Amino acid sequence: MNTVEFLVFPVNYLLGSLPCGLVVAWAFRGVDLRKYGSGNIGATNVSRVAGFFPALLAGVGDALKGFLGAYLAFRFLGTSPLFLIAAFLVVVGHDWSCFLKFRGGKGVATTLGVLFFLSWQVALLCFLVWVFVAGLTRYSSLGSLSGAAAMPILLFLFHRPSVFVWWGILAAVCVFIRHKDNIFRLVQGKELKIGEKGRGSNERGNFGIE
């Protein structure tokens, strides 16, 4: 491994660590997103605090991080096993950002960005799974979990390289781990629905903005 190939790993982690949602919420509302809504830095919480357009910007920014990270990994590492690590590090950066004391989001948009590079068809299908499940149940987290579970299956069915399929498995497991609190709240019937203000233990303050 030469120096340039080695640098892909820290660069991807740092790229993933950029907190797009936090920056967007501060730019549009002048607030620390972590103190409002669910406290998460992802696009769903941005929508609660700042509205649809800022949430769209945050989601696109997080997805672009993933796409660029996957491109760098593929450009310098090809489909070697090292690609799996490098492409996953951009998701790790988002979930455990060095700029946020190793805290972060849940990695859904960033994961989707990586997936779009691996297979735009699979990314589109997983996004449609999210839209269908979230639209049917009004639980964004349940849509995310459903889309994540579909990733490795669809990558396999679309005959993508085995290292892509393994990445899908690893990324799906990570999404489930990061959503463990959501899973508990879903089971208890306490999970926030799309457009719903925080309540009880989920509430960290809000502006009255859906």
Secondary structure as GFF3:
##gff-version 3
##sequence-region A 1 210
A	DSSP	alpha_helix	3	17	.	.	.	ID=ss1
A	DSSP	alpha_helix	20	29	.	.	.	ID=ss2
A	DSSP	three_ten_helix	33	35	.	.	.	ID=ss3
A	DSSP	alpha_helix	43	50	.	.	.	ID=ss4
A	DSSP	alpha_helix	52	77	.	.	.	ID=ss5
A	DSSP	alpha_helix	81	95	.	.	.	ID=ss6
A	DSSP	three_ten_helix	98	100	.	.	.	ID=ss7
A	DSSP	alpha_helix	108	118	.	.	.	ID=ss8
A	DSSP	alpha_helix	120	137	.	.	.	ID=ss9
A	DSSP	alpha_helix	140	157	.	.	.	ID=ss10
A	DSSP	alpha_helix	162	178	.	.	.	ID=ss11
A	DSSP	alpha_helix	180	188	.	.	.	ID=ss12
A	DSSP	three_ten_helix	200	202	.	.	.	ID=ss13
###
